[in-house]
Amino acid sequence: MKEYQAENIRNIAVIGHGSEGKTTLTESMLFLSGAIDRQGRVEDGGTATDFEPEETKRGISLSAAVAPVEWQESKLNLIDVPGYFDFIGEMMGPLRVAESAMILVGSVSGLVVGTEKAWDNSRKNGVARCFVINQMDREHASFNKALDQLQRKYGSSVVPLFLPIGEGLNFKGVVNILEDKAYLGVGKSFAESAVPPDISARAKQVREAVQEAAAGADEELMEKYFEDGELSLEDTINGVRKGIADGSVIPVFCCAGVNGTGVQALMNALLAYMPSPAGRVISGVDPRKNEPAKRVCAASEPFSAQVFKTIADPFVGKLSLFKVCSGTLSADTALFNANADKPEKAGTIYILRGKKQIPAERVYAGDICALAKLQFTNTGNTLCDIGKPIRYEAIEFPAPSISMAVYAKKSGEEDKVFTGLSRLQEEDPTIRIEKNVETLETLLSGMGELHLEVISRKLSSKFGVEAVLQDPRIPYRETIRKSVKAQGRHKKQTGGHGQFGDVWIEFQPIGDGSTDFEFVDKVVGGVVPRNFIPSVEKGLRENLPKGVIAGYPMVGLRAILYDGSYHPVDSSEMAFKTAARLAYKKGCAEASPALLEPICHVEVEIPDEYMGDIIGDMNRRRGRILGMNQSANGQQVVAEVPQAEMFKYATDLRSMTQARGSFALTIERYEEVPGNIAQKIIETAKKDLEEEE
């Protein structure tokens, strides 16, 4: 593959709703450019960018993949991004390193929620945007319907630069509005012709709208437009380019990725109108001085790069994908990881096309490449020149929204499972693995049920070990509701010395929630010798993890040791620990014990039209609505809900709001479980304890 300078590179994230043809269009561009010999099909698992076993099996993209397309002496670095919401984290890295986002819209489905999410995330990252109305060859395709929806949603800045020639089975090509030319043909049969007469009037009308949008992007052009009533082709193109770069112009193209109609014209337009990385100023921090620093995307600048994705390959090892933000990278470039504050070794440089690794000698600023086996480097890290260090802003990934308990399927493979998960966590930063200190379960968290299922499958296919996912246990707790006095007396006579310990303890509830356990020594007169009192406290503390009604940890308990007796020969530390345990079990059982459950503080962001459904659902989950606030996307519902009712909420919320809703959840406090529900929990816990025994 040739070496390209920044001005001849276009880094474009291909994003949008699932099943709108992102992978197919990427494959079509690769085929038409000659990068691949035949155009693969998603249904057959033969595309370049869907190369993971799970992707070919399911027929959907699960992770972002790079597809460089060499076209017209330039290079389009396409990054094919999954459209399914469980894998939205895969969008964050590509949008950090791309200058443009190509948002695909189905000609039949039109504007859908995935389009909205793609728009919001690309705008948040400040990248130039364009819409491509794809699948124009499908039955019931309607360019005008999709365009109208986009313009109603996003305003007059959305302007078509292409018009289709026919639709559905009659889709023959596209009209380039600025060039005033038609491009006909399927696949590689690409022919230029005059604009068909039946489209000419519409093309003229649209060209006037494009000129107006171009004029609005520049004050000088606006003055020219007012004076002359129109702009020259050169001025219009310059205005369109400037407007696309600053977001004031959002061009709309159209094509059919499956048969390639309009795709060559699209590639020409992407090179002509979308911004290159050349001259782009990237802000960061000098890690040594902790002061602001900047780099210009130019080969003459000191080397710097940001890793936007990591691939965990069981054979090659860790593969780090990154964009060279400034300078030049070669095998002898001295690398410094500004995040880990450690040097790295470059080694062989690869240009990736899906899973294919193409060795490269040198990569210039603005291009995308990969290095294998970087020791300290993770996704989001900055690699730079050690003499001119810079650290770029970390990539922000969405927080996980669902957790499952994970176990090794086969006994003895626990280490392999968790080592594999750690490797997959390097690949996918939206995964979280943590040990619950109360339930002692390892929790695997992700963006949805499908996401967790795919992680489990990847564990098997990549690392040859199987895991089992189960609903996690709720970290219930127990407490007491009244004060009682209980005796714990341990007396045992064996052959020699016996064992004797006798204590009287008053157990009281601590209702302020600030203390889990408090031990009070009120012994007088030496009825319990001073050297045995720590043993009494230790005996109580050792038994707190198992409550008296369901085996959950005991909290909110004050134990007052006020009386007892001892034997000068047979008393021991062990005897008094045992006596304390007996008093604990007897006293807490008589002190009106209760089961407590974790209560979560939940903030749900939803469009206005879903308010009634969300509040009704919260009530069904035993939730309490605390308030409703206006938010950027509609309404925010604030509620408190038992954690036991929230494990599958991510899936349910997505279903109720067509994936437009989001939520954040934190554990707030513990409250007593209602009696009828508590009884079921206690019965289940007792059965589990019996099975363990």
C-alpha positions in Angstrom: 0.0 0.0 0.0 1.2 3.5 -0.9 2.2 6.1 1.7 -0.1 9.1 1.9 0.3 12.6 3.2 -2.5 14.1 5.4 -4.0 16.2 2.6 -4.7 13.1 0.6 -6.4 11.2 3.5 -10.0 11.1 4.6 -10.7 9.4 8.0 -14.5 8.6 8.0 -16.5 6.7 10.6 -19.3 4.8 9.0 -22.1 4.9 11.5 -25.9 4.7 11.8 -28.7 2.3 12.8 -28.3 -1.4 12.6 -29.0 -3.1 9.2 -28.8 0.1 7.2 -26.0 -1.4 5.1 -22.8 0.1 6.6 -20.7 -3.1 6.2 -22.1 -3.7 2.7 -21.3 -0.2 1.5 -17.8 -0.4 3.0 -17.4 -3.8 1.2 -18.7 -2.2 -2.1 -16.1 0.6 -1.8 -13.3 -1.9 -1.2 -14.4 -4.0 -4.3 -14.8 -1.0 -6.6 -11.4 0.3 -5.6 -9.8 -3.0 -6.4 -8.7 -3.6 -2.8 -10.6 -7.0 -2.8 -11.3 -9.3 -5.8 -14.9 -10.1 -5.0 -17.6 -8.3 -3.0 -18.6 -10.4 0.0 -22.0 -10.5 1.5 -22.9 -10.0 5.2 -25.4 -12.9 5.0 -22.6 -15.3 3.9 -20.1 -14.0 6.5 -17.7 -13.1 3.7 -17.1 -9.3 4.3 -13.7 -7.8 5.1 -14.8 -5.9 8.2 -17.0 -8.6 9.8 -14.3 -11.1 10.4 -14.9 -12.2 14.0 -16.5 -15.7 14.3 -19.5 -14.2 16.2 -20.0 -11.6 13.5 -20.1 -14.1 10.7 -22.3 -16.4 12.7 -24.8 -13.6 13.6 -24.7 -11.6 10.4 -24.1 -8.3 12.2 -21.1 -6.1 13.1 -20.0 -6.4 16.7 -16.8 -4.3 16.7 -15.4 -1.4 14.8 -13.1 -2.4 11.9 -10.8 -0.3 9.6 -11.1 -0.5 5.8 -8.6 1.7 3.9 -9.8 2.4 0.3 -7.3 3.8 -2.2 -9.1 6.0 -4.7 -8.1 8.7 -7.1 -4.5 8.9 -5.7 -6.0 9.4 -2.2 -7.0 7.2 0.7 -10.3 6.8 2.4 -9.8 5.3 5.9 -13.3 3.9 6.5 -14.1 2.7 10.0 -17.1 0.4 9.9 -18.9 0.8 13.3 -21.6 -1.5 14.7 -25.1 -0.1 14.7 -26.7 -2.2 17.4 -27.1 -0.3 20.7 -25.3 -3.0 22.9 -22.1 -2.1 21.0 -22.4 1.7 21.1 -19.0 1.9 22.9 -17.4 0.8 19.6 -18.4 4.2 18.2 -16.5 6.3 20.7 -12.9 5.5 19.5 -13.5 6.0 15.8 -15.3 9.3 16.4 -12.3 10.5 18.3 -9.8 9.9 15.4 -12.1 10.6 12.4 -12.6 14.0 10.9 -15.9 12.9 9.3 -18.9 10.8 10.1 -20.9 9.2 7.3 -24.3 8.5 8.8 -26.2 5.9 6.8 -30.0 6.1 6.5 -32.2 3.4 5.1 -34.2 4.5 2.0 -37.1 2.5 3.4 -36.7 2.9 7.2 -35.8 6.6 7.0 -34.9 8.5 10.2 -34.7 6.0 13.1 -33.3 6.1 16.6 -29.9 4.8 15.5 -29.6 7.7 13.2 -30.3 10.1 16.0 -27.7 8.5 18.3 -25.1 8.6 15.5 -25.9 12.3 14.9 -25.7 13.1 18.6 -22.4 11.3 19.2 -20.8 12.7 16.1 -21.9 16.2 17.0 -20.6 15.8 20.5 -17.2 14.8 19.1 -17.1 17.8 16.8 -16.7 15.9 13.5 -18.0 16.8 10.1 -21.2 14.9 9.2 -22.9 13.8 6.0 -25.9 11.5 5.4 -26.0 8.7 2.9 -29.4 7.4 2.0 -28.5 3.8 1.2 -30.3 0.8 -0.2 -31.9 2.9 -2.9 -32.4 -0.3 -4.9 -34.8 -1.8 -2.3 -38.6 -2.1 -2.9 -40.5 0.9 -1.5 -37.3 3.0 -1.4 -38.0 6.8 -1.1 -35.2 9.3 -1.2 -37.7 12.2 -0.7 -39.3 10.7 2.3 -36.0 10.1 4.0 -34.6 13.5 3.1 -37.8 15.2 4.4 -37.5 13.5 7.7 -33.8 14.5 8.0 -34.6 18.2 7.1 -37.5 18.3 9.6 -35.3 16.9 12.4 -32.1 18.8 11.7 -33.1 21.9 9.8 -32.2 23.7 6.6 -28.5 22.9 7.0 -29.3 19.4 5.6 -28.9 19.8 1.8 -28.8 17.1 -0.9 -25.7 17.0 -3.1 -27.0 13.9 -4.9 -30.4 13.2 -6.4 -31.3 9.6 -7.4 -32.1 8.6 -10.9 -35.0 6.2 -10.3 -35.8 4.3 -7.1 -36.2 0.7 -6.2 -35.7 -1.7 -9.1 -35.4 1.4 -11.4 -32.5 2.9 -9.5 -29.9 3.6 -12.2 -27.6 6.2 -10.9 -27.2 9.6 -9.2 -27.1 13.3 -10.2 -24.2 15.3 -8.7 -25.9 18.7 -8.0 -22.7 20.8 -8.0 -21.2 19.2 -11.1 -24.6 19.2 -12.9 -23.8 15.7 -14.2 -25.4 12.3 -13.9 -23.4 9.1 -13.1 -25.0 5.8 -14.3 -24.2 2.2 -14.0 -24.1 -0.8 -11.6 -20.9 -1.7 -9.9 -17.8 -1.1 -11.9 -19.7 0.0 -15.0 -19.6 3.7 -14.3 -20.6 6.2 -17.0 -21.0 10.0 -17.0 -23.9 11.5 -18.8 -26.1 14.6 -18.9 -28.8 15.1 -16.3 -32.0 13.4 -17.3 -34.7 16.0 -18.4 -37.2 14.7 -15.8 -34.8 15.6 -13.0 -33.3 18.8 -14.5 -35.9 21.2 -12.9 -35.5 19.5 -9.4 -31.7 19.6 -9.7 -31.8 23.3 -10.5 -34.0 24.0 -7.5 -31.7 22.0 -5.2 -28.6 23.7 -6.6 -30.1 27.1 -5.5 -30.6 25.7 -2.0 -27.0 24.4 -2.0 -25.7 27.8 -3.1 -27.6 29.5 -0.3 -26.2 27.0 2.3 -22.7 27.5 0.9 -23.1 31.3 1.1 -24.2 31.0 4.7 -20.9 29.4 5.7 -18.8 32.4 4.8 -19.4 36.1 5.1 -17.6 37.0 1.8 -19.6 34.4 -0.1 -22.8 35.8 1.5 -22.0 39.2 0.2 -21.3 37.8 -3.3 -24.5 35.8 -3.2 -26.6 38.9 -2.3 -24.9 41.0 -5.0 -25.0 38.5 -7.9 -27.9 36.3 -6.8 -25.8 33.2 -7.3 -22.3 31.8 -6.7 -19.8 30.3 -9.2 -19.1 26.6 -9.0 -15.8 27.2 -7.4 -17.2 29.5 -4.7 -20.1 27.1 -4.1 -17.7 24.2 -3.6 -15.5 26.2 -1.3 -18.5 27.3 0.7 -19.8 23.8 0.9 -16.4 22.5 2.1 -16.2 25.2 4.8 -19.8 24.6 5.9 -19.2 20.8 6.1 -16.1 21.4 8.2 -17.8 23.7 10.7 -21.1 21.8 10.8 -23.3 24.5 9.1 -23.8 22.3 6.0 -24.8 18.7 6.2 -24.7 17.1 2.7 -26.9 14.2 1.7 -25.8 11.6 -0.8 -27.5 8.4 -2.0 -26.4 5.0 -3.4 -27.1 1.3 -3.3 -24.3 -0.5 -1.5 -25.3 -4.0 -2.7 -24.9 -3.5 -6.4 -22.6 -0.5 -6.3 -24.9 2.0 -8.0 -23.7 5.5 -7.2 -20.9 4.3 -4.9 -18.1 5.5 -7.2 -19.7 8.9 -7.4 -20.0 8.8 -3.6 -16.3 8.1 -3.2 -15.4 11.0 -5.5 -17.7 13.3 -3.4 -16.2 12.2 -0.1 -12.7 13.1 -1.4 -14.0 16.4 -2.9 -16.0 17.7 0.0 -15.2 16.0 3.3 -12.3 17.5 5.4 -8.8 16.0 5.5 -6.8 15.8 8.7 -4.2 18.2 7.3 -3.5 21.2 9.4 -5.9 20.1 12.1 -4.9 21.4 15.6 -5.2 18.9 18.4 -5.2 20.0 22.0 -3.6 18.1 24.9 -1.5 18.4 28.0 2.2 18.4 28.5 2.4 15.6 31.1 5.7 16.9 32.6 4.7 20.5 33.0 1.0 19.8 33.4 0.4 22.7 31.0 -1.8 22.9 27.8 0.0 21.7 24.7 -1.0 21.4 21.0 0.0 19.5 17.9 -0.7 20.3 14.2 -1.5 17.4 11.9 1.6 17.7 9.8 4.6 15.4 9.1 7.0 18.1 10.2 5.7 18.1 13.8 7.0 15.9 16.6 5.4 12.4 16.6 2.2 11.8 18.5 -0.7 9.3 18.1 -3.8 8.2 20.0 -4.9 4.6 20.4 -8.6 4.3 19.6 -9.1 0.5 19.6 -7.4 -2.6 20.9 -7.8 -6.1 19.4 -7.1 -9.1 21.7 -5.7 -11.7 19.4 -4.9 -15.0 21.1 -2.1 -15.7 18.5 -0.6 -12.3 17.7 -1.2 -10.8 21.1 -2.5 -7.3 21.7 -3.0 -5.2 18.6 -3.2 -1.5 19.1 -5.0 0.6 16.4 -4.2 4.3 16.4 -4.2 7.5 14.4 -0.9 9.3 13.8 -1.9 12.8 15.0 1.4 14.5 14.1 4.8 13.6 12.8 5.9 10.4 11.1 6.0 6.8 12.4 8.6 4.3 11.3 10.0 1.1 12.9 12.9 3.0 14.5 10.7 5.7 16.1 11.2 5.9 19.8 7.8 5.7 21.4 6.7 7.1 24.8 3.4 6.3 26.4 2.4 9.6 28.0 -0.4 7.9 30.1 1.7 5.1 31.6 4.9 7.3 31.6 6.8 4.4 30.0 8.7 3.9 26.8 7.4 1.4 24.1 9.0 -0.3 21.2 7.5 0.2 17.7 8.3 -3.0 15.8 6.5 -3.8 12.6 3.8 -1.3 11.5 0.6 -2.7 10.0 -2.1 -1.2 7.9 -5.2 -3.1 8.8 -8.0 -4.0 6.3 -10.4 -5.9 8.5 -8.3 -8.8 9.9 -5.7 -8.5 7.1 -2.4 -7.0 8.3 -0.4 -5.2 5.6 3.1 -4.3 6.7 4.2 -0.7 6.2 7.6 1.0 6.5 6.3 4.5 7.3 3.1 6.2 8.2 2.6 10.0 8.0 0.4 12.3 10.1 -3.3 11.9 9.6 -3.1 8.2 8.7 -4.4 5.1 10.7 -2.2 2.1 11.4 -1.5 -0.6 14.1 1.3 -2.0 16.2 1.4 -5.4 17.9 2.4 -6.3 21.5 2.7 -2.8 23.0 3.4 -3.7 26.6 1.9 -0.7 28.5 -0.5 0.8 26.0 -4.3 0.6 26.3 -7.3 2.2 24.4 -7.3 6.0 24.7 -3.5 6.2 25.5 -1.2 8.7 23.8 2.0 7.6 22.1 4.5 10.5 21.5 8.1 11.6 21.1 9.8 11.4 24.5 11.5 14.7 23.9 8.2 16.5 23.1 5.6 14.7 25.2 1.9 15.3 24.9 -1.1 13.6 26.4 -4.4 13.8 24.6 -7.8 13.7 26.3 -9.0 10.2 27.2 -11.8 8.7 25.2 -15.0 8.6 27.2 -16.9 5.4 27.0 -20.5 4.8 28.2 -21.0 3.2 31.6 -22.3 -0.4 31.7 -26.0 -0.8 32.3 -26.4 -4.5 33.1 -24.5 -7.0 35.3 -24.4 -10.7 35.4 -22.6 -13.1 37.7 -19.9 -15.0 35.8 -18.6 -18.5 36.6 -16.3 -21.0 34.9 -18.3 -23.7 33.3 -15.7 -26.3 34.3 -14.2 -26.5 37.7 -10.6 -25.6 37.8 -10.8 -23.1 34.8 -11.5 -20.1 36.9 -8.1 -18.5 36.2 -8.5 -19.0 32.5 -11.9 -17.4 32.5 -10.9 -14.3 34.3 -7.6 -14.0 32.4 -9.6 -14.2 29.1 -12.1 -11.6 30.4 -9.3 -9.2 31.3 -7.9 -9.6 27.8 -11.4 -8.8 26.3 -11.7 -5.8 28.7 -8.6 -4.4 26.9 -10.4 -4.8 23.6 -13.8 -3.4 24.9 -13.6 -0.7 27.6 -17.4 -0.8 28.1 -16.8 -4.2 29.9 -16.4 -4.1 33.7 -15.3 -7.0 35.9 -15.5 -6.6 39.6 -15.9 -8.8 42.7 -18.9 -8.1 44.9 -17.5 -8.2 48.5 -20.9 -9.1 50.0 -22.1 -11.8 47.7 -18.5 -12.9 46.7 -19.6 -13.2 43.1 -17.6 -11.9 40.2 -19.9 -9.5 38.2 -19.5 -9.0 34.5 -21.1 -5.7 33.4 -21.8 -4.5 29.9 -24.2 -2.5 27.7 -27.0 -5.1 27.3 -27.9 -8.8 27.4 -26.6 -9.3 23.8 -23.4 -7.6 24.7 -22.8 -10.0 27.6 -23.7 -13.0 25.5 -21.2 -12.0 22.8 -18.5 -11.5 25.4 -19.2 -15.1 26.7 -19.0 -16.4 23.1 -15.8 -14.5 22.4 -14.3 -16.0 25.5 -14.9 -19.5 24.1 -13.8 -18.8 20.5 -10.7 -16.7 21.3 -9.4 -18.3 24.5 -11.0 -21.8 24.4 -12.7 -21.5 27.8 -16.4 -21.4 28.6 -18.2 -19.2 31.1 -21.7 -19.4 32.6 -23.7 -16.2 33.2 -26.4 -16.1 35.9 -28.6 -13.5 37.5 -26.5 -12.0 40.3 -27.4 -12.4 43.9 -28.9 -9.4 45.7 -26.7 -8.2 48.6 -29.5 -8.4 51.1 -28.7 -7.7 54.8 -30.3 -8.5 58.1 -30.9 -6.3 61.2 -33.0 -6.4 64.4 -35.9 -4.2 65.4 -36.0 -4.5 69.2 -33.7 -4.9 72.2 -33.2 -8.3 73.9 -31.0 -9.8 76.5 -29.6 -13.3 75.8 -27.2 -15.7 77.5 -24.6 -17.6 75.8 -23.2 -20.5 77.9 -20.7 -23.0 76.6 -19.7 -25.8 78.8 -18.0 -29.0 77.6 -16.1 -31.6 79.7 -13.6 -33.8 77.9 -10.8 -36.0 79.4 -8.6 -33.2 80.7 -9.3 -29.5 80.9 -12.9 -28.7 79.9 -14.3 -25.6 78.2 -16.3 -23.1 79.9 -17.6 -19.6 78.9 -20.7 -17.8 80.0 -21.8 -14.3 78.8 -24.9 -12.2 79.0 -25.3 -9.7 76.1 -27.9 -7.2 75.4 -28.5 -6.7 71.6 -29.9 -3.3 70.5 -30.8 -2.0 67.0 -28.8 1.0 65.8 -31.3 2.9 63.8 -29.2 5.8 62.4 -27.7 3.7 59.6 -24.2 5.1 60.3 -22.7 2.0 62.1 -23.0 -1.7 61.1 -21.8 -3.0 64.5 -20.8 -1.6 67.9 -19.5 -3.5 70.8 -19.9 -2.1 74.3 -18.1 -3.4 77.4 -20.1 -2.9 80.6 -18.7 -5.7 82.7 -18.1 -4.9 86.3 -16.7 -6.9 89.2 -14.5 -9.2 87.0 -17.4 -11.6 86.2 -15.7 -11.9 82.8 -11.9 -11.5 83.0 -10.5 -8.6 81.0 -8.3 -11.0 78.9 -11.5 -12.8 77.6 -13.5 -9.7 76.6 -11.7 -9.3 73.2 -12.6 -12.9 72.5 -16.3 -12.1 73.1 -16.1 -9.2 70.6 -14.2 -11.4 68.1 -16.7 -14.2 68.4 -19.6 -11.7 67.6 -17.7 -10.1 64.7 -16.9 -13.5 63.1 -20.6 -14.4 63.1 -21.9 -11.1 61.7 -21.5 -12.2 58.1 -24.3 -14.8 58.6 -27.6 -13.5 59.9 -30.2 -15.6 61.7 -33.1 -15.6 59.3 -31.6 -16.1 55.8 -27.8 -16.1 56.3 -27.2 -12.5 55.0 -24.8 -10.2 56.8 -26.1 -8.6 60.0 -25.9 -4.8 60.3 -27.2 -2.0 62.6 -26.4 -4.1 65.7 -25.1 -2.9 69.1 -23.9 -5.7 71.5 -23.5 -4.7 75.2 -21.6 -7.3 77.3 -22.8 -6.7 80.9 -22.6 -10.0 82.8 -21.2 -13.6 82.7 -19.1 -16.1 84.6 -15.9 -18.0 84.1 -14.0 -21.0 85.4 -10.5 -20.5 86.7 -9.2 -23.6 84.9 -11.6 -24.5 82.0 -12.3 -21.0 80.7 -10.4 -20.0 77.4 -10.6 -17.6 74.6 -12.2 -20.2 72.4 -14.8 -21.0 75.0 -15.8 -17.3 75.3 -15.9 -16.9 71.4 -18.3 -19.9 71.3 -20.4 -18.5 74.1 -20.7 -15.2 72.2 -21.8 -17.0 69.1 -24.5 -18.8 71.0 -25.7 -15.5 72.5 -25.7 -13.9 69.1 -27.8 -16.6 67.5 -30.3 -16.8 70.4 -30.6 -13.0 71.0 -30.9 -11.9 67.3 -33.5 -14.6 66.7 -35.7 -13.1 69.5 -35.0 -9.5 68.6 -37.6 -9.3 65.8 -35.0 -9.8 62.9 -35.8 -8.2 59.5 -34.5 -8.4 56.0 -33.0 -5.3 54.3 -32.7 -4.7 50.6 -30.5 -2.2 48.7 -32.5 0.8 47.4 -31.1 2.5 44.2 -31.3 6.1 43.2 -32.3 6.1 39.5 -32.3 8.9 37.0 -34.0 8.1 33.7 -33.6 10.4 30.7 -36.5 10.0 28.2 -38.3 11.9 25.5 -41.5 13.5 26.7 -43.8 11.0 25.0 -42.6 8.1 27.1 -43.2 9.8 30.5 -46.4 7.9 31.3 -45.0 4.5 30.4 -41.8 5.0 32.5 -43.7 6.2 35.6 -46.1 3.3 35.4 -43.2 0.9 35.0 -41.5 2.4 38.0 -44.6 1.9 40.1 -44.7 -1.8 39.1 -41.1 -2.1 40.3 -42.0 -0.9 43.8 -40.4 2.4 42.9 -41.0 5.9 44.5 -41.0 8.8 42.1 -39.0 11.7 43.7 -39.3 14.2 40.9 -39.4 15.1 37.2 -37.1 17.6 35.6 -36.6 19.1 32.2 -33.5 17.7 30.4 -31.7 18.2 27.1 -33.5 15.3 25.5 -36.9 15.7 27.1 -37.6 14.7 30.7 -35.6 13.3 33.6 -37.5 11.0 36.0 -35.8 10.7 39.4 -36.9 7.7 41.5 -35.8 5.2 44.2 -36.3 1.6 43.3 -35.2 -1.7 45.0 -32.1 -3.1 43.3 -33.9 -6.5 43.0 -36.3 -4.9 40.5 -33.6 -3.3 38.3 -31.3 -6.0 36.9 -32.9 -6.2 33.4 -34.0 -2.6 33.3 -31.6 -1.7 30.5 -33.4 -4.1 28.2 -36.8 -3.1 29.4 -36.1 0.6 29.0 -34.8 0.1 25.5 -37.9 -1.7 24.6 -40.3 0.9 26.2 -38.5 3.9 24.5 -37.3 2.4 21.3 -33.8 2.8 22.7 -34.2 6.5 23.1 -34.1 6.3 26.9 -31.0 6.1 29.2 -30.5 5.8 32.9 -27.9 6.1 35.7 -28.1 4.0 38.9 -26.4 4.2 42.2 -27.1 2.3 45.5 -28.5 4.9 48.0 -29.3 3.0 51.2 -31.0 -0.1 52.6 -34.6 -0.5 53.6 -36.7 -3.2 55.1 -38.2 -5.7 52.6 -42.0 -5.9 52.6 -43.2 -9.0 54.5 -44.7 -11.0 51.7 -41.6 -10.5 49.5 -39.2 -11.1 52.5 -40.8 -14.5 53.1 -40.1 -15.7 49.6 -36.5 -14.5 49.8 -36.0 -16.2 53.2 -37.4 -19.5 51.9 -35.1 -19.4 48.8 -32.1 -18.5 50.9 -32.7 -21.4 53.3 -33.0 -23.9 50.4 -29.7 -22.6 49.0 -28.0 -23.0 52.4 -29.3 -26.5 52.7 -27.9 -27.4 49.3 -24.5 -25.9 50.2 -24.4 -28.0 53.4 
